[in-house]
Amino acid sequence: MPAVSAIITTRNRRKFAEEAVKSVLAQTFRDFEIILVDDGSTDGTAEAAAKYPVKYLFLKNAGISAARNTGAAGSSGRYICFLDDDDLWGKNKLEKQFLFMETNPEYPLCYTDELWIRNGKFLNQKKIHSKSGGDIFEKCLKLCIISPSSAMIRREILEKYSFDEKMPVCEDYDLWLRIAAEHKIGYIPEKLVTKRGGHRQLSKKFPVMDRFRIYSIRKILKNLPDGKKELALKELEKKCEIVYKGAIKRGHLFRAIKYWLIKNLAKRK
């Protein structure tokens, strides 16, 4: 049984997938397995995967959440890491995270800082994207502060929570929010992941992303203690207001009414 399972999800991005695999194979930490989950590629990804020591799993357009859950179900490591096909790991990413998790058993997961590249140029992260460890529930409410490619998760935690397969996007926001509502999160303040943007990305297919984040917040409200519930309600109202105003501006009356109702019903809780 390997210590770590590295799960790479991909669809019709053969070149990116190969580069992601190579960044795992270059790790200084060697006790791992690689699982490549192909969500319906038609670009020769299967043939490319055959060149590498990976476990190849094929799905037919099941979506990112199902792909990640399938990879986790087919893995055997004590720790599970995800790597988006357009991201890359620094060579000592697994080594540093494994040591952290082994010496800090109180954390269900840890994540790292990251480098951002868009169209070949380095980007500076804004203050809102600043990362930290500990009780980060409030940060997780505002935005997806943890990149899936930067996280290392204990198997038993992922088996308890898993990705919500109803969500085509923001599934990572949803998972981290549910975990952070109940646990403190570990953080390694080193840029051990490179995130590459500026190309075809899933989030661009789904406008008004806050719709999905509102769904996530509503799911957990009834199980939150008072302090966190107050924070969640405040953020829920804020996101509903954003969606409502956007819908009014674009003439989407049904959507505007829906999120006006959600916002005002939330105030009564």
Backbone bond lengths (Angstrom), bond angles and torsions (degrees), N, CA, C in turn:
res aa  C-N    CA-C-N  psi(-1)  N-CA   C-N-CA  omega(-1)  CA-C   N-CA-C  phi
1 M - - - 1.464 - - 1.523 110.10 -
2 P 1.345 118.22 122.90 1.471 119.87 179.40 1.522 111.05 -71.47
3 A 1.309 115.92 157.54 1.464 120.08 176.59 1.526 111.09 -71.93
4 V 1.339 116.66 -37.07 1.459 121.80 -174.08 1.524 110.55 -130.48
5 S 1.313 115.38 138.05 1.464 121.55 170.64 1.520 108.20 -108.25
6 A 1.326 116.48 121.92 1.462 122.37 177.48 1.523 108.01 -100.80
7 I 1.318 116.64 115.16 1.461 121.87 -174.95 1.525 109.58 -109.21
8 I 1.322 115.98 115.72 1.459 122.34 179.29 1.525 107.91 -106.61
9 T 1.315 116.58 126.65 1.463 121.14 177.23 1.523 109.21 -108.54
10 T 1.339 115.97 140.78 1.459 119.20 -175.67 1.517 110.98 -152.72
11 R 1.313 115.38 159.22 1.466 122.04 171.54 1.524 109.40 -157.22
12 N 1.336 115.09 111.96 1.464 122.46 177.04 1.527 113.34 55.21
13 R 1.336 115.55 39.16 1.466 119.91 173.75 1.530 107.52 -137.76
14 R 1.309 113.86 62.18 1.468 120.98 -174.16 1.526 112.52 -53.94
15 K 1.327 116.85 -46.88 1.467 120.21 -177.40 1.524 110.61 -61.68
16 F 1.325 116.79 -46.94 1.460 120.29 178.33 1.531 110.93 -61.06
17 A 1.320 116.48 -43.53 1.464 120.39 -177.85 1.520 111.20 -60.70
18 E 1.323 116.27 -42.08 1.470 119.56 178.81 1.523 111.03 -64.25
19 E 1.324 117.07 -40.71 1.462 119.78 178.78 1.529 111.12 -65.38
20 A 1.324 116.52 -36.90 1.466 120.16 178.09 1.529 110.12 -64.83
21 V 1.323 116.88 -45.35 1.468 121.31 178.35 1.530 109.93 -58.10
22 K 1.307 116.47 -45.34 1.462 120.37 -178.84 1.526 111.63 -62.66
23 S 1.340 117.61 -34.03 1.467 119.47 179.72 1.530 111.05 -70.13
24 V 1.330 117.31 -26.41 1.468 120.10 174.11 1.519 109.80 -76.10
25 L 1.305 116.17 -43.97 1.467 119.94 -179.68 1.524 112.22 -63.10
26 A 1.322 118.16 -21.84 1.468 122.24 -179.75 1.518 113.14 -86.13
27 Q 1.338 118.47 2.23 1.461 121.48 -176.65 1.536 112.22 -64.84
28 T 1.334 115.17 144.42 1.463 119.89 174.68 1.525 110.66 -71.62
29 F 1.314 116.97 -29.65 1.468 122.75 174.87 1.524 107.60 -82.26
30 R 1.348 116.88 130.27 1.462 118.95 -169.79 1.528 115.06 -112.03
31 D 1.311 118.47 -8.32 1.471 119.79 -174.75 1.525 110.71 -88.24
32 F 1.329 115.15 73.26 1.461 119.73 -177.19 1.525 110.95 -143.54
33 E 1.314 114.64 164.23 1.464 122.88 167.94 1.523 107.66 -122.82
34 I 1.323 116.55 153.47 1.461 121.77 177.74 1.519 108.28 -115.37
35 I 1.314 115.28 128.76 1.456 121.33 175.86 1.524 107.64 -119.62
36 L 1.317 116.35 119.01 1.458 121.67 179.35 1.530 108.15 -103.37
37 V 1.325 115.65 114.28 1.461 121.38 -179.84 1.523 108.20 -101.44
38 D 1.320 115.69 114.28 1.456 123.23 -177.60 1.525 108.78 -100.95
39 D 1.327 116.33 112.57 1.461 120.75 -175.76 1.530 111.28 -92.77
40 G 1.331 115.88 59.71 1.461 120.61 172.59 1.512 116.05 91.14
41 S 1.335 118.66 30.23 1.464 120.26 -179.21 1.531 112.28 -67.26
42 T 1.332 114.68 147.76 1.467 121.28 176.05 1.531 110.55 -126.44
43 D 1.338 115.99 20.01 1.468 119.98 -173.45 1.529 113.57 -110.97
44 G 1.340 116.44 17.94 1.462 118.79 179.50 1.513 114.46 88.99
45 T 1.327 117.08 14.30 1.462 120.27 179.37 1.527 111.44 -59.77
46 A 1.329 117.49 -38.63 1.475 120.95 -179.95 1.515 110.98 -61.00
47 E 1.328 116.87 -43.01 1.468 120.72 179.53 1.529 110.83 -66.23
48 A 1.331 116.15 -38.16 1.466 119.92 178.24 1.520 110.60 -65.92
49 A 1.336 117.01 -40.72 1.461 121.02 -178.55 1.518 111.78 -61.41
50 A 1.318 116.55 -30.62 1.472 121.07 -178.09 1.524 112.10 -64.32
51 K 1.313 117.42 -16.56 1.468 120.98 -179.26 1.523 112.84 -82.42
52 Y 1.343 116.77 -10.30 1.461 120.29 -172.09 1.535 111.52 -122.69
53 P 1.333 116.67 158.30 1.475 120.36 178.89 1.530 111.29 -79.33
54 V 1.330 115.59 71.79 1.453 120.99 -178.54 1.523 109.48 -126.92
55 K 1.324 114.99 155.61 1.466 121.53 169.48 1.517 106.28 -92.09
56 Y 1.324 116.57 116.59 1.463 121.78 -173.86 1.523 110.18 -98.78
57 L 1.335 116.48 124.89 1.462 122.14 178.22 1.519 108.83 -122.16
58 F 1.326 116.59 132.57 1.463 120.90 -177.56 1.523 110.96 -112.63
59 L 1.327 116.20 130.05 1.455 123.07 172.20 1.523 108.17 -120.08
60 K 1.330 117.46 164.08 1.455 120.85 179.36 1.517 109.76 -112.28
61 N 1.328 115.25 87.67 1.458 122.25 175.49 1.531 112.32 51.71
62 A 1.314 116.64 51.65 1.468 121.59 -178.33 1.523 112.64 -87.43
63 G 1.323 117.52 -15.20 1.459 120.90 -179.48 1.518 112.01 100.51
64 I 1.332 115.30 161.35 1.462 121.18 -173.74 1.527 113.17 -64.19
65 S 1.329 117.85 -39.03 1.469 120.13 -179.13 1.518 110.95 -65.13
66 A 1.339 115.99 -46.48 1.462 120.26 178.68 1.524 110.80 -63.36
67 A 1.329 116.88 -38.18 1.466 120.40 179.55 1.526 110.85 -63.36
68 R 1.323 116.61 -44.47 1.471 119.40 179.33 1.530 110.96 -67.32
69 N 1.326 117.16 -42.39 1.473 119.51 178.62 1.524 111.24 -64.30
70 T 1.312 117.33 -38.25 1.468 121.09 177.60 1.523 110.95 -63.69
71 G 1.327 115.60 -42.27 1.456 119.17 178.01 1.515 111.75 -62.81
72 A 1.336 116.05 -43.03 1.465 119.94 179.05 1.523 111.33 -63.86
73 A 1.336 116.73 -41.22 1.465 120.79 -179.91 1.524 111.72 -65.56
74 G 1.319 116.22 -30.26 1.460 120.21 -179.49 1.517 114.00 -91.46
75 S 1.328 116.77 6.74 1.471 121.13 -177.63 1.521 110.66 -100.12
76 S 1.326 115.84 171.37 1.467 119.91 -179.68 1.526 113.52 -137.68
77 G 1.322 118.50 3.83 1.462 121.20 -177.92 1.517 113.63 -73.41
78 R 1.341 116.15 154.13 1.470 120.29 174.47 1.519 111.39 -68.16
79 Y 1.318 115.35 -30.99 1.457 121.94 177.53 1.528 108.44 -119.44
80 I 1.330 115.19 146.04 1.457 119.90 -179.31 1.524 109.14 -122.13
81 C 1.323 114.72 133.16 1.457 121.84 176.68 1.518 108.82 -125.18
82 F 1.316 115.85 141.88 1.456 121.13 176.02 1.525 108.95 -109.65
83 L 1.325 114.83 145.91 1.459 120.13 177.14 1.525 107.93 -136.62
84 D 1.339 116.52 112.22 1.460 120.39 174.52 1.525 108.30 -64.54
85 D 1.328 116.47 145.27 1.461 118.26 -171.39 1.523 113.98 -64.38
86 D 1.334 118.52 -22.21 1.459 119.85 179.39 1.522 113.32 -93.91
87 D 1.324 117.13 5.73 1.466 121.61 176.60 1.518 110.63 -104.89
88 L 1.329 114.87 163.79 1.467 121.34 179.63 1.519 109.81 -133.57
89 W 1.311 116.93 146.44 1.465 121.86 175.41 1.512 111.17 -97.59
90 G 1.337 116.75 139.60 1.452 120.51 167.91 1.521 108.58 -66.31
91 K 1.318 117.88 153.44 1.462 120.91 -169.53 1.531 114.51 -63.99
92 N 1.338 118.43 -23.29 1.468 120.06 -179.74 1.531 112.55 -108.40
93 K 1.317 116.59 20.05 1.456 120.86 -179.00 1.526 111.01 -61.13
94 L 1.303 118.87 -53.26 1.461 121.89 -178.19 1.527 111.93 -65.75
95 E 1.312 116.54 -38.11 1.466 120.38 -179.52 1.526 110.88 -60.36
96 K 1.316 116.98 -47.05 1.465 120.65 -177.11 1.522 111.64 -71.13
97 Q 1.315 116.88 -38.38 1.461 118.63 179.95 1.526 112.16 -72.03
98 F 1.311 117.05 -38.06 1.468 119.83 178.85 1.519 109.88 -61.68
99 L 1.327 117.50 -44.81 1.457 121.23 178.86 1.530 110.32 -61.67
100 F 1.323 116.77 -42.69 1.466 120.57 179.23 1.524 110.98 -60.73
101 M 1.307 117.26 -47.55 1.460 121.08 -176.75 1.529 112.10 -68.10
102 E 1.294 116.99 -35.12 1.462 120.96 179.03 1.525 112.12 -69.18
103 T 1.320 116.16 -32.02 1.468 120.11 -177.06 1.533 113.16 -97.87
104 N 1.337 116.71 -3.68 1.468 121.19 178.97 1.529 109.77 -132.10
105 P 1.326 117.10 70.82 1.471 120.42 -174.34 1.523 114.40 -66.33
106 E 1.324 117.83 -11.18 1.464 120.20 -179.22 1.527 112.82 -75.91
107 Y 1.337 117.86 -14.70 1.454 120.72 -177.92 1.525 111.34 -94.83
108 P 1.342 118.20 132.89 1.460 121.00 177.47 1.527 112.63 -74.85
109 L 1.338 114.13 -25.24 1.458 119.57 179.21 1.516 108.63 -158.35
110 C 1.314 115.14 161.70 1.459 120.22 169.89 1.523 107.84 -134.62
111 Y 1.328 115.14 155.57 1.460 119.64 177.73 1.518 108.77 -137.50
112 T 1.316 116.43 170.29 1.459 121.01 -174.51 1.524 110.44 -125.25
113 D 1.307 114.29 169.21 1.457 120.07 170.75 1.532 107.66 -74.88
114 E 1.345 115.93 173.03 1.465 118.56 -175.13 1.521 111.20 -150.47
115 L 1.319 115.61 158.14 1.459 123.31 171.07 1.518 108.29 -94.37
116 W 1.332 116.47 141.79 1.462 120.77 177.23 1.526 109.34 -114.27
117 I 1.326 114.97 130.27 1.461 121.27 176.41 1.524 108.37 -127.94
118 R 1.315 117.25 129.87 1.465 121.37 175.38 1.526 109.00 -127.89
119 N 1.318 115.82 122.82 1.468 121.71 -178.33 1.525 111.57 52.41
120 G 1.337 115.06 39.69 1.455 120.90 175.50 1.514 115.83 83.13
121 K 1.337 117.79 0.74 1.462 121.08 -178.44 1.526 110.59 -114.88
122 F 1.329 116.43 139.96 1.460 121.25 178.16 1.528 110.11 -71.46
123 L 1.341 115.60 139.11 1.457 121.68 177.74 1.521 110.52 -112.76
124 N 1.314 116.06 143.65 1.462 120.45 173.02 1.525 108.87 -87.77
125 Q 1.323 116.69 134.75 1.451 120.59 178.17 1.528 109.65 -76.16
126 K 1.324 115.93 143.08 1.454 120.86 177.82 1.526 110.37 -79.36
127 K 1.317 115.36 165.92 1.463 120.60 -178.05 1.525 111.94 -57.91
128 I 1.326 117.40 -35.90 1.460 120.76 -179.04 1.530 111.77 -63.67
129 H 1.332 116.64 -22.82 1.455 120.86 -179.18 1.541 113.30 -91.01
130 S 1.329 116.59 4.60 1.469 119.15 -179.73 1.520 110.14 -62.16
131 K 1.309 116.49 141.11 1.461 121.97 -172.32 1.525 111.20 -111.45
132 S 1.319 115.53 158.33 1.460 121.15 178.59 1.513 108.40 -162.47
133 G 1.326 115.84 172.23 1.453 121.10 178.08 1.517 111.12 -113.50
134 G 1.331 114.66 -179.03 1.460 119.95 179.90 1.512 111.33 93.22
135 D 1.326 116.33 -139.26 1.457 121.05 178.62 1.524 108.17 -82.86
136 I 1.310 117.33 97.10 1.466 120.98 -176.61 1.534 111.35 -111.72
137 F 1.323 116.76 22.41 1.462 120.14 -178.78 1.529 111.79 -56.17
138 E 1.330 116.97 -44.48 1.463 119.63 -179.09 1.521 111.60 -62.72
139 K 1.338 116.43 -40.33 1.467 120.17 176.44 1.530 110.97 -62.44
140 C 1.340 115.48 -41.33 1.464 120.17 -178.47 1.519 111.93 -67.85
141 L 1.315 117.92 -25.82 1.460 120.88 176.21 1.524 111.09 -66.49
142 K 1.311 116.83 -39.32 1.463 121.20 -173.41 1.517 112.13 -72.68
143 L 1.316 117.29 -42.79 1.455 121.55 -177.66 1.522 109.68 -162.55
144 C 1.324 115.55 171.83 1.467 119.89 -179.77 1.525 108.71 -80.36
145 I 1.316 115.96 91.91 1.457 121.20 -173.95 1.525 112.34 -77.97
146 I 1.346 116.53 -21.72 1.466 121.37 -178.25 1.521 109.71 -103.78
147 S 1.313 116.84 122.02 1.458 120.46 173.60 1.532 108.84 -80.06
148 P 1.345 118.99 132.12 1.469 119.87 177.67 1.530 112.55 -52.66
149 S 1.330 116.32 -35.56 1.470 119.83 -178.38 1.519 113.25 -69.51
150 S 1.334 116.84 -14.25 1.464 120.18 -177.78 1.524 113.17 -100.01
151 A 1.329 117.79 -4.62 1.471 120.94 -172.31 1.523 113.00 -95.37
152 M 1.323 115.63 146.63 1.462 123.28 166.84 1.523 106.26 -124.57
153 I 1.335 116.59 125.49 1.461 122.33 -169.12 1.527 110.37 -123.76
154 R 1.307 116.56 138.61 1.466 119.93 174.42 1.536 108.99 -67.86
155 R 1.310 116.73 137.87 1.460 121.80 -177.30 1.525 112.52 -53.54
156 E 1.334 117.09 -44.93 1.456 119.83 -175.63 1.528 112.17 -64.94
157 I 1.336 116.22 -29.00 1.462 120.09 177.71 1.530 110.45 -70.81
158 L 1.314 116.17 -44.38 1.456 119.13 -179.86 1.526 110.97 -67.85
159 E 1.316 117.39 -33.19 1.463 120.39 176.35 1.523 111.00 -65.86
160 K 1.325 116.36 -31.45 1.471 120.34 179.18 1.521 111.98 -75.46
161 Y 1.321 118.04 -40.76 1.452 121.47 -172.66 1.536 113.31 -99.67
162 S 1.294 118.69 -61.77 1.477 126.17 -178.49 1.529 112.08 62.22
163 F 1.329 116.00 168.13 1.455 122.25 178.88 1.523 109.70 -83.57
164 D 1.319 116.07 142.33 1.462 122.26 179.60 1.530 108.67 -79.69
165 E 1.329 116.92 111.52 1.458 121.04 -174.64 1.522 113.80 -76.15
166 K 1.330 117.04 -3.16 1.464 120.61 173.12 1.524 111.04 -79.08
167 M 1.333 116.36 -12.65 1.463 120.14 -173.71 1.529 111.08 -101.42
168 P 1.338 118.21 115.73 1.466 120.35 178.26 1.527 112.67 -76.27
169 V 1.339 116.40 -23.52 1.468 123.21 175.74 1.529 108.18 -143.92
170 C 1.317 116.62 170.63 1.474 122.95 -179.46 1.528 111.95 61.26
171 E 1.307 116.96 16.57 1.469 121.12 178.03 1.526 110.94 -66.09
172 D 1.314 116.86 -29.08 1.461 120.33 177.29 1.533 110.01 -73.73
173 Y 1.323 117.62 -43.65 1.473 121.57 174.02 1.527 109.40 -52.51
174 D 1.312 116.36 -46.16 1.460 122.80 -177.42 1.536 111.54 -62.38
175 L 1.312 116.59 -45.67 1.466 120.24 -178.40 1.519 111.58 -65.67
176 W 1.321 117.39 -48.54 1.467 120.42 -177.96 1.526 110.60 -64.22
177 L 1.324 117.08 -36.60 1.460 120.80 179.88 1.517 110.58 -62.76
178 R 1.317 117.30 -43.92 1.467 120.83 -179.80 1.531 111.38 -66.46
179 I 1.316 116.70 -39.39 1.468 119.35 179.42 1.529 110.62 -70.66
180 A 1.341 116.63 -44.72 1.467 120.84 -178.12 1.521 112.28 -66.67
181 A 1.316 117.72 -22.17 1.464 120.62 177.29 1.523 111.41 -66.58
182 E 1.339 117.18 -23.10 1.459 121.49 -175.44 1.530 114.72 -118.97
183 H 1.342 116.60 -13.70 1.472 119.57 -173.64 1.526 111.53 -138.01
184 K 1.315 114.97 156.15 1.454 120.68 167.34 1.525 108.32 -83.13
185 I 1.318 116.02 151.10 1.457 122.32 -173.40 1.526 110.33 -116.00
186 G 1.321 116.83 136.91 1.460 121.18 177.85 1.523 111.68 -83.06
187 Y 1.324 115.31 150.29 1.468 120.05 -177.96 1.518 110.40 -141.77
188 I 1.325 116.51 133.63 1.465 123.48 174.63 1.530 107.38 -111.53
189 P 1.334 118.75 111.05 1.467 121.46 -173.26 1.532 113.11 -79.62
190 E 1.307 116.34 53.95 1.461 122.38 177.27 1.522 109.08 -130.57
191 K 1.315 116.06 142.34 1.467 121.43 -178.03 1.533 109.29 -80.85
192 L 1.326 115.03 87.89 1.460 121.41 -174.61 1.529 112.85 -104.73
193 V 1.329 116.37 3.24 1.463 122.38 179.27 1.525 108.83 -134.29
194 T 1.321 116.31 140.02 1.466 121.41 172.88 1.521 108.39 -110.43
195 K 1.327 115.76 120.48 1.456 121.60 178.21 1.526 108.84 -102.40
196 R 1.337 115.61 126.62 1.453 120.30 -176.75 1.536 110.54 -111.26
197 G 1.329 117.00 124.56 1.455 121.88 -179.24 1.505 111.40 -122.24
198 G 1.351 114.41 -178.17 1.453 119.69 177.97 1.514 114.19 98.16
199 H 1.353 117.30 0.95 1.455 121.30 178.36 1.526 109.02 -118.22
200 R 1.308 117.17 -167.48 1.461 121.18 -179.69 1.523 109.85 -65.04
201 Q 1.339 116.58 116.67 1.449 121.74 -178.42 1.520 110.24 -129.29
202 L 1.333 115.70 147.44 1.459 122.01 -173.37 1.525 112.41 -58.74
203 S 1.330 116.87 -39.59 1.464 120.48 -174.82 1.529 112.49 -60.55
204 K 1.340 117.57 -25.05 1.458 120.65 -178.04 1.527 112.48 -71.67
205 K 1.330 116.85 -15.78 1.466 120.68 -179.66 1.525 112.15 -81.09
206 F 1.326 117.44 -15.35 1.464 120.68 -173.01 1.529 110.39 -123.49
207 P 1.342 117.04 101.83 1.477 119.28 178.17 1.522 111.25 -71.60
208 V 1.312 115.72 162.35 1.462 123.40 176.91 1.537 110.43 57.02
209 M 1.315 115.29 63.62 1.468 121.03 -176.06 1.524 113.03 -61.45
210 D 1.325 116.74 -26.31 1.460 118.81 -178.58 1.529 112.49 -63.25
211 R 1.328 118.61 -19.26 1.468 120.94 174.75 1.525 111.05 -55.70
212 F 1.317 114.91 -42.82 1.460 120.43 -176.84 1.524 111.30 -74.64
213 R 1.325 116.24 -33.76 1.470 119.57 177.70 1.534 110.46 -69.69
214 I 1.311 116.42 -36.10 1.469 120.37 176.05 1.528 110.00 -61.78
215 Y 1.309 116.80 -43.19 1.472 121.78 176.55 1.529 110.49 -56.75
216 S 1.327 116.59 -43.02 1.469 121.43 -179.30 1.525 111.67 -64.85
217 I 1.325 116.56 -44.69 1.469 120.24 -179.10 1.528 110.10 -64.29
218 R 1.307 117.03 -43.06 1.464 120.19 -179.09 1.532 111.71 -62.05
219 K 1.322 116.65 -33.94 1.471 121.14 -179.33 1.512 112.63 -60.58
220 I 1.332 116.99 -36.20 1.464 119.81 -170.76 1.522 114.04 -100.05
221 L 1.327 117.69 -6.94 1.470 120.92 -171.97 1.523 113.67 -53.19
222 K 1.325 117.14 -48.22 1.464 119.71 -172.09 1.520 113.43 -67.90
223 N 1.323 117.36 -17.28 1.467 120.44 -177.86 1.523 113.51 -101.62
224 L 1.321 117.28 4.31 1.465 120.65 -176.94 1.524 111.42 -88.34
225 P 1.330 117.27 143.32 1.471 119.54 170.86 1.523 109.31 -68.04
226 D 1.314 117.27 163.10 1.462 122.04 -170.96 1.526 114.17 -52.66
227 G 1.333 117.67 -47.48 1.457 120.27 -177.22 1.519 112.51 -60.62
228 K 1.310 116.25 -45.77 1.468 120.14 -179.44 1.531 111.00 -74.41
229 K 1.310 116.47 -31.52 1.461 119.22 177.35 1.521 110.72 -63.52
230 E 1.323 116.50 -39.81 1.467 120.91 178.57 1.526 110.67 -62.10
231 L 1.341 116.44 -43.28 1.460 120.96 177.92 1.519 110.84 -63.01
232 A 1.341 115.98 -43.07 1.464 120.73 -178.33 1.522 111.48 -65.01
233 L 1.327 117.18 -41.97 1.461 120.89 179.32 1.531 111.21 -64.06
234 K 1.310 115.72 -39.77 1.465 120.50 179.04 1.532 110.29 -62.27
235 E 1.334 116.11 -44.35 1.463 119.78 -179.70 1.527 110.93 -70.92
236 L 1.322 117.03 -35.95 1.460 121.34 177.13 1.528 110.67 -59.69
237 E 1.322 116.18 -46.65 1.465 120.56 178.91 1.533 110.97 -61.25
238 K 1.305 115.87 -41.98 1.465 120.83 -179.49 1.532 111.04 -62.19
239 K 1.327 116.61 -46.85 1.456 120.17 -178.40 1.530 111.38 -69.18
240 C 1.326 117.38 -36.69 1.466 120.52 175.92 1.522 111.14 -62.06
241 E 1.321 116.23 -40.51 1.463 120.54 179.10 1.531 110.43 -62.63
242 I 1.322 116.83 -40.29 1.471 120.88 178.99 1.527 110.45 -63.53
243 V 1.332 116.56 -46.80 1.459 120.51 -179.34 1.523 110.56 -65.90
244 Y 1.331 116.26 -41.93 1.468 121.67 179.48 1.538 111.00 -58.93
245 K 1.330 116.78 -50.47 1.467 120.33 -178.32 1.526 111.10 -63.85
246 G 1.334 116.00 -38.79 1.464 119.14 178.05 1.520 111.86 -64.71
247 A 1.330 116.60 -39.50 1.457 120.95 179.34 1.526 111.54 -66.44
248 I 1.336 116.75 -41.65 1.465 120.90 177.21 1.531 109.99 -60.53
249 K 1.303 116.65 -45.54 1.465 122.26 -178.36 1.520 111.72 -60.25
250 R 1.331 116.04 -36.12 1.470 120.72 -176.25 1.531 113.11 -96.53
251 G 1.326 116.27 1.89 1.443 119.48 177.37 1.517 115.22 77.29
252 H 1.330 116.57 22.79 1.462 120.92 178.64 1.531 108.70 -93.72
253 L 1.318 115.48 82.94 1.459 121.12 -171.46 1.523 112.87 -64.33
254 F 1.326 117.22 -44.77 1.461 119.83 -178.51 1.524 111.16 -60.33
255 R 1.325 116.09 -43.82 1.469 119.77 179.06 1.525 110.74 -64.51
256 A 1.311 116.62 -40.79 1.469 120.53 179.48 1.533 110.93 -60.30
257 I 1.329 116.62 -46.10 1.468 120.36 179.73 1.526 110.83 -63.42
258 K 1.325 116.36 -42.83 1.468 121.17 -178.91 1.518 111.29 -57.31
259 Y 1.331 117.33 -48.51 1.465 119.57 -174.99 1.528 112.30 -80.92
260 W 1.335 117.50 -22.72 1.460 119.86 170.61 1.524 109.90 -65.23
261 L 1.331 116.39 -41.99 1.461 121.15 178.52 1.527 111.56 -66.08
262 I 1.329 116.99 -44.00 1.470 119.82 179.07 1.520 110.43 -59.38
263 K 1.327 115.12 -44.84 1.463 119.48 -178.83 1.519 111.58 -61.96
264 N 1.297 117.77 -46.15 1.464 120.86 -175.89 1.521 113.34 -75.21
265 L 1.319 117.00 -30.16 1.459 119.68 174.27 1.526 110.49 -69.67
266 A 1.349 115.13 -35.54 1.468 119.43 179.55 1.527 111.55 -63.51
267 K 1.321 117.63 -33.70 1.463 121.70 179.98 1.535 112.38 -62.04
268 R 1.315 116.29 -25.01 1.460 120.57 -176.15 1.533 113.66 -86.02
269 K 1.336 115.18 -8.22 1.475 118.31 -176.13 1.519 111.31 -82.47
